[in-house]
Amino acid sequence: MSVTSFNPPVRVLMGPGPSDVHPRILSALARPTIGHLDPAFVAMMDELKGLLHYAFQTDNALTIPVSAPGSAGMETCFVNLVEPGDKVVVCQNGVFGGRMKENVERIGATAIMVEDAWGDPVDPQKLEDTLKAHPDAKVVAFVHAETSTGAESDAKTLCEIARRHDCLSIVDAVTSLGGIPVRVDEWGIDAIYSGTQKCLSCTPGLSPVSFSERAVERIKARKHPVQSWFLDLNLVMGYWGGEGKRAYHHTAPINPLYALHESLVMLREEGLENAWARHRRNHEILKAGLEAMGLRFVVREEARLPQLNSVTVPEGVDEAAVRQTLLQRYNLEIGAGLGALAGKVWRIGLMGYSSNLNNIMLCLGALEAALIEQGAKLEQGAALAAAQQAVNA
Ligand SMILES: *Cc1c(COP(=O)(O)O)cnc(C)c1O
């Protein structure tokens, strides 16, 4: 057998990430690789930090992309801010809160869980009560946009509660950044991590993070060295930190950073508020079509993420067969359920560049056809008509 170049099929990505990558970002990846201490590269890194300040709405000096995917951003926050023996309150309402718990326990710290049903946002009152019962807790962690369910939690309120109880906050904004408001300074977030392949529509593999002054002080005052050498911010800061003088830590992923730079330039060109409004408007159009097909949302209306639409699979429908039809016949990817919702829901992403009218119409038409093929009793054409009405509204 002769192995030749890999040419992936061209798909439309409407799952929980990665999302469609804009051609401008793909072409940025193909620009010449230069040295990671080259002055031209260092200048690009400085611009990149400025662009991340804008995306996160922060002035935090320690704002950088971690050279690994969102999960590494999560781990960076936990291993740097939590020490063995600490008490950490972890709010869980889906898959990703469970990973936070794993992180805490692997550090040798104790996770105090605040649990809410999958599909519900985190209940601020439960957090308040838990912090009253555990006055020695040092950190509060929660997921802003739970991609496993499509629920948005009230990050501003949760961070206020954490601060009132003298805790640092760790916020997962992997799916929220670029899709819905994230205001790091205004909300008093201490540590936040995101990902490139969701609403930033960049290729996967990088994790923008940002840390407040309070968080940096906590890191500098640690009694135990950070258990991970690679993610130890004391060392990473030497590379991303001081203007001009940079110490080698690891070889930065040069071309992926060009891509992130380009995606953030595009976000700035569009404007954050406009990007949020586009995600909201497109969600309304998709919703009109899905509801016309009789599909029900998992999350109640006021807590729904516009960029991640979870709907329940109708009775008697083979959910995997539907996804397979979409992929094979329409080159369209939607997401399956994860964790407790596996086999029960579809997750339709409208993230970043994927959040556009063409994708919505393709998805509604293809989903309707696949459901009718599965024997579902649907009025053919109703979904597209309802969506079109929402476009004109
Ligand atoms: C996707 C996702 C992650 C993990 O990001 P990776 O880039 O896949 O490592 C973490 N948290 C949430 C909420 C996510 O949606």
The ligand as an SDF file (V2000), in Angstrom:
LIG
                    3D

 15 15  0  0  0  0  0  0  0  0999 V2000
  -14.2160   21.7250   24.6210 C   0  0  0  0  0  0  0  0  0  0  0  0
  -14.2500   22.0610   26.0780 C   0  0  0  0  0  0  0  0  0  0  0  0
  -13.1590   21.8370   26.9310 C   0  0  0  0  0  0  0  0  0  0  0  0
  -11.9170   21.1210   26.4860 C   0  0  0  0  0  0  0  0  0  0  0  0
  -11.2610   21.7400   25.4550 O   0  0  0  0  0  0  0  0  0  0  0  0
  -10.2450   20.8820   24.5500 P   0  0  0  0  0  0  0  0  0  0  0  0
   -9.7020   21.8960   23.6040 O   0  0  0  0  0  0  0  0  0  0  0  0
  -11.0760   19.8260   23.8990 O   0  0  0  0  0  0  0  0  0  0  0  0
   -9.2270   20.3040   25.4390 O   0  0  0  0  0  0  0  0  0  0  0  0
  -13.2590   22.2370   28.2390 C   0  0  0  0  0  0  0  0  0  0  0  0
  -14.3720   22.8350   28.7120 N   0  0  0  0  0  0  0  0  0  0  0  0
  -15.4460   23.0460   27.9390 C   0  0  0  0  0  0  0  0  0  0  0  0
  -16.6530   23.6960   28.5200 C   0  0  0  0  0  0  0  0  0  0  0  0
  -15.4140   22.6630   26.6020 C   0  0  0  0  0  0  0  0  0  0  0  0
  -16.4870   22.8730   25.8200 O   0  0  0  0  0  0  0  0  0  0  0  0
  1  2  1  0
  2  3  1  0
  2 14  2  0
  3  4  1  0
  3 10  2  0
  4  5  1  0
  5  6  1  0
  6  7  2  0
  6  8  1  0
  6  9  1  0
 10 11  1  0
 11 12  2  0
 12 13  1  0
 12 14  1  0
 14 15  1  0
M  END
$$$$
